[in-house]
Structure formats: C-alpha cells, structure tokens
Amino acid sequence: QSALTQPASVSGSPGQSITISCTGTSSDVGSYNLVSWYQQHPGKAPKLMIYEGTKRPSGVSNRFSGSKSGNTASLTISGLQAEDEADYYCCSYAGSSTYVLFGGGTKLTVL
Amino acid sequence: QVQLQESGPGLVRPSQTLSLTCTVSGGSISSGDYYWSWVRQPPGKGLEWIGYIYYSGSTYSNPSLKSRVTISVDTSKTQFSLRLSSVTAADTAVYYCARALGGIDAFDLWGHGTMVTVSS
C-alpha cells in the first residue's frame, strides 16, 4: 500500500496559521480515527503532536490541532512561531494487513 | 521517566543481516498498553514503519519488509530487537525504536535513532 500523500512544503509568516493535509484512502485515513502527526527537527527524533486525529498529548501547545474529512486528515498550526519550522509527518492505522502507514512528510518554513 | 536507546553496528555489508537492539529504561516492557516498534528513515527521506511487537511476542510487520524482518522481545532484559536480512544499500537509514500506544497506533516515545549504513 502506498504512503499517505502530503504536500512537500508549506510556508507561513510568524503569527499566521497554516494547514498541512494528509490524503489517504477509504482503507486507512477514511476508515479509522487513528491518524497521528509528528514534528521532526533536523537531526532529531520525531515528536508526537496529535493522536486519534484530534487529541493533543500533554505538553503539546494548543496551537496545534487536527481534523479529518473523508479520506483526508489535516494538521493546523495557528500563531506560527519560528520554532515550528520543522518536518511534519502524518501516520494512520491501515487495517490488519498493512497496519501502519506514514505520509511522505511536509517541510514547514516560517518566513 | 521511560527512555529508549538503540544499539548495534553502524556498518553492515550487503547481503548480511542488520541487527539492532532497543533497551527500555525507567519502565516495564511488559505493560499491555504498548507495542514496541521499529521505524526507519533513509537519508533525506521520510519515515517508514518496519514493525512492532507486543510483550507477549506477537509481531506485526510492514508487508513490504515482512519476508526479511524478525522482531523479538526479551522482557527479562527490557529489550526488543530487530533483525533485517539480506540488506542492500536501500536499507541504509536512521533506525528508530519507538513505543506505540496500543489500540491507537500513535508513537509517543522515541529513541534518538542510530544510523546504519549498508556498504562493502
């Protein structure tokens, strides 16, 4: 099964909001509320930002929010800050044959 | 707090077997709440899920790697391990061990990662 589809890059200015999309199929994103999002700074391990589509782990800023419509999940970052500049990956449970799929990643640039 | 640490050779010859171990410190590997996972990232590329194991020994692997992947757990040492056979240059990557929340497949805790290069 193919990876989930994310835009290669997005950008925004400090204080603005951006949204990163993650498109799957009816076999993964569309069938389960099990999308998670990860932030990865260069040379660092990924960090969980959103799980079960909309939930934030303790310690993650409420500027990060998740949503889903059909086969597409989205991550929105409001009030952009310089430290938000990173790569972002979505991930979804994909059923009992494929199990886990990651997106290709999106590079966020804060202008 | 719970920490994960990968260990293993940084260089593997083509056609050989890559072997890595993840040590879980500060907590139990036998908690039924988690699956213990391997994720890799080739240089400059995205994340790829390799597989995970439950403390009981049940394993689940990426279908594209399944024929070459073995994941095992040693609860007495609070370690789990990855073996990837018949490696090629395409297996060159940073390998992460991670903890997945059972039932929701979210990776909430990660090791720092270890770079493995496949080269003769």
Interface residues (C-beta under 8 A of the other chain):
Chain A: Q1 A3 L34 S36 Y38 A45 P46 K47 L48 Y51 E52 P57 Y89 C91 S92 Y93 S97 T98 Y99 V100 L101 F102 G103 G104 G105
Chain B: V39 G46 L47 E48 W49 Y52 Y60 S61 N62 P63 Y96 L101 I104 D105 A106 F107 D108 W110 G111 H112 G113
